[in-house]
């Protein structure tokens, strides 16, 4: 029987303890109509398999990829294997709050026009303390509706807080596997160009702060952020021309933050990253000078 929600959990070199917490948080959901697909992204060890084998639950399925494909590839494999109407994502170092799947599935059932629902998260520090306020909106409402321009200005959606219609996910081709970082923001933007989006203010997951999070790797994060916007200049020239001012501010902000963090860590900024940034800014400047029909 087809489940309502398929939860996709990619794993790569993750401690079994954290993975077990993530799996347990899915099994503790108020909604019982789900399946969990654990996709080991080519880990050298068998920690993920051992964690999976600790649970006796027919709703759990385990797959190990023969080689590492990155978060985008692992999630795409899970999505292709999923049987649910909705796809929910869970990073292996995060965990769900018990109402997460029920709340999001109810909203998607009630709003058939919406491509995906996203919610808030609370943070967990290494000592176990939780943040007093949600991470993304800091207690303020985030946008709903046609939010693509807002997503171009800043990132405010976390993967573990998103539930998307499987049909919508497939219609935009899933995650871009050419991006090893920023693949999540890229997908939300492409979905938001095609579908309205709904924000649910309830915190639905716990985001674990730790030094190994991919988002903390400065050079690669900046490199793939810049590559994402360069792709948009090619794919959506008219839209990028219309939003050229906020896009320029976003690119400059990425550059400033990268240089500041690099120097703060005692490292010289990578010249190839700065070169890619300057090239993309030049492309944007050229696009702004074109008349509209030349952008097509």
Secondary structure, DSSP 8 states (H G I E B T S, - for coil): ---SEEEEEEESS--HHHHHHHHHHHHT-S---EEEEEEE-S-SSSHHHHHHHT---TTEEEEE-SS--HHHHHHHHHHHH--SSEEEE--TT-EE-TTHHHHHHHHHHH-TTEEEEEEEEEEE-TTS-B-SS-SSSTTS----BS-HHHHHH-----GGGEEEEHHHHHHTTSS-TT-SSSHHHHHHHHHHHHSEEEEEEEEEEEEE--TT-GGG-HHHHHHHHHHHHHHHHHH-HHHHHHTHHHHHHHHHHHHHHHHHHHHHTT----HHHHHHHHHHHHHHHHHHHS-GGG--
